[in-house]
């Protein structure tokens, strides 16, 4: 037995014991913070896991099975055409409109299939940052200049961060590309247009169902509800038909799995999450007994889900306990944050960037949070810094990114986001003032 390693274990055990021994259970601040962590975790499970994150896992699993590695390397690899690769990655958020956690399975899917670190991180940043609905809401509530600055800054950020990640890890990425090129996956026998339609149906469900449940106010929700749910249903029907025609799923199995979904849609039209849960279980059951590509698709999706979900929930719980929710306090008092982000100093912009990077923002919630902070004296520069760092990063997001691309690349990515958000906030604050 080596006491050098045993002392490390003993030190860790002692640290955990002391933390438990002096745990401030019973104090109002600590107890309410723990409840805020649980409230945020519940909200995350209700608003993002179903349907957004579950669908993202299915899409990411499909990338590994239906898309050839050669195609990913050709269009997104380290040697791919930079204009095409970064152009597509930088505007992906205008289509996806999802949060920093929902983008993770999709990022993992393309990165593990051979996408270069540059295009992959550009996609990782832009997916949640360039959310058209959030940008429109920002302009309506916080001012047109802040909405425009957020849109322009997010697009520029995604490209610059991707290019810097590519340059910093260029040698390592070229070596990775050579290794993957020596072990190419077999070309998929299915025609390209069929794969495009398969992914279009899944992305359609993700986009339109998410939009239908996340409209910023009742008026907008009612106005777009019919169109969004109609397109969601059309995308789901299209996916079911393609699974039968192209993936060998038995039609009677698909009919059996679809029947409860149709019945629930008629009986409980105001419970979309229940309907999606039953649909997801039915799809998983159908894929599990179908074998072939269908079975491989489910297996790939499950591998990603069991790796990411524990980290995501742990991160959301800790983020909620530390920083709370809108209008609810965590361990760190909100007045501390408000005091630190007043004016347009370097400190104010840096603090806003760090807080934004650590805090978990459910889609669109960053706007009312900022509205309250601006009312408490937050400057326009720090507000932009938080908007550029917040939606693209969060504590649960960081934990999962580390498991995908390692500690060093994750730290560099976080540092680039925080530094660029700080600098952008300072410049914008000077211009506005």
Secondary structure, DSSP 8 states (H G I E B T S, - for coil): --HHHHHHHHHHHHHHHHHHHT--TTSHHHHHHHHHHHHHHHHHIIIIIIIIIHHHHHHHHHHHHHS-HHHHHHHHSTTS-HHHHHHHHHTTHHHH---TTHHHHHHHHHHHTT--HHHHHHHHHHHHHS-HHHHHHHHHHH-HHHHHHHHHHHHHHHHHHHHHHHHHTHHHHHHHHHHHHHT-----SS-HHHHHHHHHHHHHHHHHHHHHH--SSHHHHHHHHHHHHHHHHHHHHHHHHHHHHHS---HHHHHHHHHHHHHHHHH-TT-HHHHHHHHHHHHHHHHHHH-HHHHHHHHHHHHHHHHHHHHHHHHHHHHHHHH-BTTB--SS-HHHHHHHTBBT-HHHHHHHHHHHHHS---TTHHHHHHHHHHHTTB-HHHHHHHHHHHTT--HHHHHHHHHHH-HHHHHHHHHHHHHHHHHHHHHHHHHH-
